[in-house]
Each structure stands twice: as structure tokens, then as C-alpha cells.
Amino acid sequence: MTFLPGRTRALLIVAPHPDDEAIAAHALIKRLARRGATIAIVVVSDGAASHPGSRLWPRERLVRQRQRETRRVMRDLGVNASSIVFLGLPDGRLGETASAVHRYVMRAAMQLPRPLLAFAPSLADDHPDHRVVAAAAHRQCGLTWWRYPVWPAGQRLCGARALPLTAQERLAKRLALRRYQTQAGAITDDPNGFAMTPGQIAAFSRPQEVFAPMAGR
């Protein structure tokens, strides 16, 4: 089925890490921003765990840069920096702060006008931080949440609906993901650090963005 945003006044994307917002809904964000919808991006973790062994990129520098990357990519989509909230919770340890994640997500959702489209990761995502954020959204009463896939890249969701991307939108998304340079191979002094592979970037920028109602697993 095709995903149709309808007469949406606001869009909320809850991202476990800086870059998940673009992986989830790059084209959707741009389309709704152009229509004048209120856009809110909540980045839950500080993103500091991607390169723990890097001497050139200690925690403080890495966190600052990852925030810059999100702001730059979102700015190109028409999202102001003031519309992006970085909660700064510990990357890789969101399970220790699950109650705080729930409170912050609830607060963000309640501050936005209706009708509201709200998005969080899939409950079946392979990453534990993503599952914590998904569970926080799943507990919100009185609001319909949609889930998006991240790990594994290209995972299939039950009841999924597709937002078809034009060739131009798909190219723009692929280029945007590469602009998260700290996650795309720019940090080279940590052999155990994370970097999106070209294959993963291609999977994240497939011909459609996929969403499914949170009620489904």
C-alpha cells in the first residue's frame, strides 16, 4: 500500500542516533516542510559510541560534529535548527534511561499541533537503542505512531506502506547520508569504529521510504 500523509499539520521524527532521522524519512520531511507543516526532530542519544577508540575524535568533538551533520542535512530540507532537539542520552545505553526516553518523547508529542504524524523505529529493529525508543513511542496513549526500519537496512515490516521516491529524491537522500561524514568513513583511526558501507547507503536510499503502523510488530 502507498503511504499518504494527508492533511498533516505537524511531523515528529524520533531518532535514536544522529542520522536516523534522514534514514527514516528524508523525502517525507522535505515534502511536508515544503507544504508548511511544523517539523520536529528529536535525537535521543548523543551518538558518542560510534568511534570509542578514536584519538582524533574524542567524545566531545564527535558529539558536536554529529549534531552539526544533522543540522546541516535537515537545514537543506527546510528544517530550522530550533526544530531539532538533542537529548544527549548515552549512546548504546538507552536501556538504562528508558523512563527518561519515554518522558521526553511524550513531551515532544504533546507540544505539537494535530493532526500529527509521529515516527519512531521498529520494535523489531536489531539495535537495542532503537528498540528502547520504539517502546517509548509504543506506550504513548491517544496518538497513532508509525514505525520505520533501520537495522537491518531494508528490513520488511508487517503492514508496511510505501512512500515512492522520485529519482531526484532518491539521489538527494543518498548524497545526504554521505554528508553524515563521521558515519560514512571519514573517521579512520578507530579500527572498530562504525561506518556505513556503500551497500548500506544504497539500501537506506531505496526507491521508497517505508512506514508501518506501530500497532503491528
VOPAGU-2260 file (C-alpha; in pm, 1 decimal, decimal comma):
REM VOPAGU-2260
SITE   aa  ch    i         X         Y         Z
SITE  MET   A    0       0,0       0,0       0,0
SITE  THR   A    1     100,3     360,2     -56,1
SITE  PHE   A    2     167,4     587,3     239,1
SITE  LEU   A    3     -37,5     907,8     210,1
SITE  PRO   A    4      41,1    1181,9     466,7
SITE  GLY   A    5    -290,2    1362,8     409,3
SITE  ARG   A    6    -370,2    1696,2     575,6
SITE  THR   A    7     -84,6    1682,2     825,1
SITE  ARG   A    8     -10,4    1989,7    1035,2
SITE  ALA   A    9     296,6    1850,6    1211,3
SITE  LEU   A   10     559,8    1582,1    1172,2
SITE  LEU   A   11     760,2    1430,6    1457,7
SITE  ILE   A   12    1060,1    1209,1    1387,9
SITE  VAL   A   13    1217,8    1044,1    1692,8
SITE  ALA   A   14    1569,3     928,9    1601,7
SITE  PRO   A   15    1776,5     710,8    1836,2
SITE  HIS   A   16    2101,2     846,5    1687,6
SITE  PRO   A   17    2201,5    1142,9    1470,4
SITE  ASP   A   18    2142,5    1028,9    1108,7
SITE  ASP   A   19    1842,8     802,4    1180,2
SITE  GLU   A   20    1614,1    1096,0    1100,3
SITE  ALA   A   21    1741,5    1104,8     741,0
SITE  ILE   A   22    1748,9     727,5     705,8
SITE  ALA   A   23    1388,0     715,9     821,6
SITE  ALA   A   24    1218,6     994,9     632,1
SITE  HIS   A   25    1443,6    1223,2     427,3
SITE  ALA   A   26    1195,0    1264,8     143,1
SITE  LEU   A   27     888,6    1281,2     369,5
SITE  ILE   A   28    1045,9    1556,5     578,7
SITE  LYS   A   29    1122,0    1764,0     270,7
SITE  ARG   A   30     774,7    1720,7     122,9
SITE  LEU   A   31     595,2    1819,8     442,6
SITE  ALA   A   32     831,6    2109,5     511,4
SITE  ARG   A   33     750,6    2247,3     166,1
SITE  ARG   A   34     381,2    2221,4     249,8
SITE  GLY   A   35     434,2    2432,2     560,5
SITE  ALA   A   36     392,3    2158,9     820,5
SITE  THR   A   37     558,5    2200,1    1159,0
SITE  ILE   A   38     860,5    1970,2    1168,9
SITE  ALA   A   39    1011,9    1842,6    1494,0
SITE  ILE   A   40    1316,8    1617,9    1513,6
SITE  VAL   A   41    1412,0    1458,6    1845,9
SITE  VAL   A   42    1754,1    1290,7    1851,6
SITE  VAL   A   43    1765,5    1076,5    2163,2
SITE  SER   A   44    2127,0     964,2    2211,1
SITE  ASP   A   45    2446,5    1165,2    2189,2
SITE  GLY   A   46    2590,7     938,3    1918,2
SITE  ALA   A   47    2921,6     913,4    2102,7
SITE  ALA   A   48    2959,7     533,7    2084,5
SITE  SER   A   49    3029,6     505,2    1713,3
SITE  HIS   A   50    3407,9     550,4    1746,9
SITE  PRO   A   51    3511,1     489,1    2107,8
SITE  GLY   A   52    3872,3     411,7    2013,8
SITE  SER   A   53    3942,1     726,7    1811,2
SITE  ARG   A   54    4205,6     962,5    1948,9
SITE  LEU   A   55    4136,9    1226,8    1687,3
SITE  TRP   A   56    3766,6    1222,2    1766,0
SITE  PRO   A   57    3719,0    1217,3    2144,5
SITE  ARG   A   58    3364,0    1207,8    2275,1
SITE  GLU   A   59    3301,5    1583,1    2294,6
SITE  ARG   A   60    3425,3    1650,6    1942,5
SITE  LEU   A   61    3232,7    1359,1    1797,0
SITE  VAL   A   62    2906,6    1462,0    1965,6
SITE  ARG   A   63    2938,6    1819,5    1840,1
SITE  GLN   A   64    3013,5    1708,4    1487,2
SITE  ARG   A   65    2727,5    1459,9    1473,6
SITE  GLN   A   66    2490,2    1735,2    1579,8
SITE  ARG   A   67    2630,0    1963,3    1308,8
SITE  GLU   A   68    2575,6    1691,5    1049,6
SITE  THR   A   69    2211,1    1652,8    1147,1
SITE  ARG   A   70    2151,8    2029,0    1144,9
SITE  ARG   A   71    2312,7    2069,6     802,0
SITE  VAL   A   72    2118,7    1787,8     638,9
SITE  MET   A   73    1790,8    1897,2     795,4
SITE  ARG   A   74    1853,9    2261,0     700,9
SITE  ASP   A   75    1870,7    2157,1     336,4
SITE  LEU   A   76    1524,1    2002,4     379,9
SITE  GLY   A   77    1380,8    2323,7     521,7
SITE  VAL   A   78    1404,1    2234,8     891,7
SITE  ASN   A   79    1535,5    2506,3    1122,7
SITE  ALA   A   80    1794,8    2421,7    1386,0
SITE  SER   A   81    1545,3    2534,7    1652,2
SITE  SER   A   82    1317,9    2247,7    1545,9
SITE  ILE   A   83    1581,0    1986,2    1634,1
SITE  VAL   A   84    1623,6    1868,6    1993,2
SITE  PHE   A   85    1926,8    1666,7    2101,4
SITE  LEU   A   86    1851,9    1489,1    2426,8
SITE  GLY   A   87    2214,0    1378,4    2470,5
SITE  LEU   A   88    2138,2    1047,6    2642,2
SITE  PRO   A   89    2416,8     785,0    2644,0
SITE  ASP   A   90    2462,3     615,5    2310,1
SITE  GLY   A   91    2448,0     237,4    2344,8
SITE  ARG   A   92    2293,3     257,6    2692,0
SITE  LEU   A   93    1943,4     390,6    2634,5
SITE  GLY   A   94    1806,0      89,8    2818,4
SITE  GLU   A   95    1941,7     248,3    3137,4
SITE  THR   A   96    1737,8     564,7    3073,8
SITE  ALA   A   97    1417,6     414,4    2931,9
SITE  SER   A   98    1193,6     616,3    3166,7
SITE  ALA   A   99    1359,1     941,1    3061,5
SITE  VAL   A  100    1322,6     847,4    2694,8
SITE  HIS   A  101     950,5     789,3    2749,9
SITE  ARG   A  102     906,0    1126,7    2924,0
SITE  TYR   A  103    1094,3    1320,5    2657,6
SITE  VAL   A  104     909,2    1152,3    2371,2
SITE  MET   A  105     573,4    1215,5    2536,8
SITE  ARG   A  106     659,5    1582,2    2595,9
SITE  ALA   A  107     765,6    1632,3    2234,4
SITE  ALA   A  108     446,7    1472,8    2101,6
SITE  MET   A  109     217,4    1675,7    2328,1
SITE  GLN   A  110     369,6    2008,4    2219,0
SITE  LEU   A  111     286,4    1966,2    1851,0
SITE  PRO   A  112     -38,1    2058,3    1672,4
SITE  ARG   A  113    -279,1    1799,9    1537,2
SITE  PRO   A  114    -318,6    1622,4    1305,6
SITE  LEU   A  115      28,0    1490,2    1382,9
SITE  LEU   A  116     230,3    1224,6    1207,1
SITE  ALA   A  117     473,0    1067,1    1455,2
SITE  PHE   A  118     750,9     822,8    1371,4
SITE  ALA   A  119     984,4     600,7    1574,0
SITE  PRO   A  120    1193,9     293,3    1491,2
SITE  SER   A  121    1057,4     -55,1    1453,3
SITE  LEU   A  122    1011,4    -261,4    1767,4
SITE  ALA   A  123    1186,8    -542,0    1580,0
SITE  ASP   A  124    1498,1    -338,3    1497,5
SITE  ASP   A  125    1829,4    -514,3    1557,6
SITE  HIS   A  126    1978,6    -224,5    1756,5
SITE  PRO   A  127    1889,2    -219,3    2130,3
SITE  ASP   A  128    1880,3     162,4    2143,6
SITE  HIS   A  129    1627,0     161,7    1862,4
SITE  ARG   A  130    1406,2     -86,5    2045,9
SITE  VAL   A  131    1409,4     133,1    2358,2
SITE  VAL   A  132    1294,5     434,1    2156,3
SITE  ALA   A  133    1032,3     222,7    1979,4
SITE  ALA   A  134     896,4     100,6    2312,4
SITE  ALA   A  135     875,4     457,6    2443,0
SITE  ALA   A  136     661,7     556,2    2144,7
SITE  HIS   A  137     455,1     238,2    2171,5
SITE  ARG   A  138     348,6     340,5    2523,4
SITE  GLN   A  139     206,2     677,7    2416,2
SITE  CYS   A  140    -171,3     679,5    2452,0
SITE  GLY   A  141    -403,2     874,5    2226,6
SITE  LEU   A  142    -158,5     905,6    1939,4
SITE  THR   A  143    -101,5     686,9    1636,2
SITE  TRP   A  144     265,3     617,9    1578,8
SITE  TRP   A  145     431,1     490,4    1265,7
SITE  ARG   A  146     747,8     284,2    1269,4
SITE  TYR   A  147    1037,1     291,9    1028,0
SITE  PRO   A  148    1306,5      30,7     954,7
SITE  VAL   A  149    1677,3      88,2    1008,3
SITE  TRP   A  150    1868,1    -228,3    1102,0
SITE  PRO   A  151    1899,9    -440,0     905,6
SITE  ALA   A  152    1891,2    -193,6     618,5
SITE  GLY   A  153    1593,4    -276,1     402,8
SITE  GLN   A  154    1414,1    -485,5     664,8
SITE  ARG   A  155    1049,7    -561,8     589,4
SITE  LEU   A  156     770,5    -456,0     823,0
SITE  CYS   A  157     432,6    -619,4     857,8
SITE  GLY   A  158     160,2    -389,8     727,4
SITE  ALA   A  159     413,5    -161,0     563,4
SITE  ARG   A  160     312,5     126,7     338,6
SITE  ALA   A  161     547,6     281,6      87,7
SITE  LEU   A  162     616,1     643,6       2,4
SITE  PRO   A  163     757,0     624,4    -353,1
SITE  LEU   A  164    1058,0     846,5    -415,7
SITE  THR   A  165    1139,3    1016,4    -741,8
SITE  ALA   A  166    1481,9     953,6    -892,5
SITE  GLN   A  167    1584,3    1301,2    -778,9
SITE  GLU   A  168    1465,0    1238,7    -422,2
SITE  ARG   A  169    1648,0     908,5    -409,7
SITE  LEU   A  170    1972,7    1067,0    -527,7
SITE  ALA   A  171    1931,7    1353,0    -280,5
SITE  LYS   A  172    1883,2    1107,3       3,8
SITE  ARG   A  173    2189,7     906,0     -90,1
SITE  LEU   A  174    2401,9    1221,1    -104,1
SITE  ALA   A  175    2257,0    1339,7     227,1
SITE  LEU   A  176    2350,5    1016,3     401,6
SITE  ARG   A  177    2707,1    1058,5     283,0
SITE  ARG   A  178    2710,0    1403,4     443,8
SITE  TYR   A  179    2693,2    1233,3     782,5
SITE  GLN   A  180    3065,9    1203,7     732,3
SITE  THR   A  181    3151,5    1072,0    1077,6
SITE  GLN   A  182    2931,4     772,0     997,3
SITE  ALA   A  183    3035,6     733,4     634,1
SITE  GLY   A  184    3403,1     653,9     670,5
SITE  ALA   A  185    3565,4     989,8     749,2
SITE  ILE   A  186    3698,4     866,1    1085,2
SITE  THR   A  187    3984,2     628,7    1010,3
SITE  ASP   A  188    4180,5     594,0    1335,2
SITE  ASP   A  189    3943,3     350,8    1509,8
SITE  PRO   A  190    3954,4       3,9    1352,5
SITE  ASN   A  191    3645,0     -95,8    1549,0
SITE  GLY   A  192    3450,9     219,3    1465,5
SITE  PHE   A  193    3124,6     222,7    1273,0
SITE  ALA   A  194    3093,4     326,1     909,2
SITE  MET   A  195    2801,9     282,5     673,4
SITE  THR   A  196    2907,2      73,6     375,7
SITE  PRO   A  197    2814,3     177,2      20,6
SITE  GLY   A  198    2572,6    -113,9      17,4
SITE  GLN   A  199    2402,2       7,2     333,3
SITE  ILE   A  200    2372,8     361,8     199,9
SITE  ALA   A  201    2215,5     221,8    -116,3
SITE  ALA   A  202    1970,8      16,9      90,2
SITE  PHE   A  203    1881,0     319,9     301,7
SITE  SER   A  204    1811,7     522,4     -14,3
SITE  ARG   A  205    1596,0     263,9    -188,2
SITE  PRO   A  206    1312,2     369,3    -422,0
SITE  GLN   A  207    1064,5     418,2    -135,9
SITE  GLU   A  208    1050,2     515,3     229,1
SITE  VAL   A  209     862,3     252,2     423,7
SITE  PHE   A  210     643,0     301,6     728,9
SITE  ALA   A  211     405,7      76,7     920,2
SITE  PRO   A  212     152,1     140,0    1198,7
SITE  MET   A  213     311,7      94,0    1540,7
SITE  ALA   A  214      31,9    -141,7    1644,3
SITE  GLY   A  215     185,9    -409,5    1425,1
SITE  ARG   A  216     501,3    -596,4    1513,3
